[in-house]
Each structure stands twice: as structure tokens, then as C-alpha cells.
Amino acid sequence: MNYEWHERCYNLDLMDEAVIVLVTIGIVLALMEVFHRYRVERLRKRILRNMLTDERWSWRTIEALHRAIGLDPGPTRELLIKIGARASVLEKEVWTLEK
């Protein structure tokens, strides 16, 4: 029984080999995409932190922040929350980071 399985594994036809290669390529590309998204998010968080800790401004508008990182305001707000920034309760759409 074990011998038959072993023999089948070595008798793959060209279609089986192609499927294995394509699946492997797909997995590698998916992992590369995940890693790329992680790196981009880290870079965007760093840009936001730098902008919010710049001593020239105590508050930054959502417009300036989302333009600087190339995202819409919604995803920018999510990243701001992830880095610990807070929105103003007095002014609309301005953010700061506790220093």
C-alpha cells in the first residue's frame, strides 16, 4: 500500500506538475502582497507620527494627513486611531498625538 502511494507521487504527469507550480507561485505572490501591505502601513503610520509630533503644529487637519499618506479620510482615521492619535472635540477634523 505504501509503495503504491510512493510510486504515484513520482509518476506525476505534466498537468499535475503545472498545478503544483501554479499553486506555489500563487502562495508566494499572496505572501508578497501581505508583506507589501504591512510595509506600506508601517510607512504611513511613521509619516503620520512624524506629522503629529512636529513641534511647529499642535494639531493637524485630516486633509493634510490623508493627502500626505495617499489615503482617503476614512482609512486615515483608522490609522490615526491605531497610532494613538485623538481627534479634537472642539474643532472639526483636526488631530493630535499625545507627546
ABEGO torsion letter per residue (X at the ends): XAAAAAAAAAABBAAAAAAAAAAAAAAAAAAAAAAAAAAAAAAAAAAAAAAAABAABABBBAAAAAAAAGBBAAAAAAAAAAAGBBBBAABBGBBBBBX
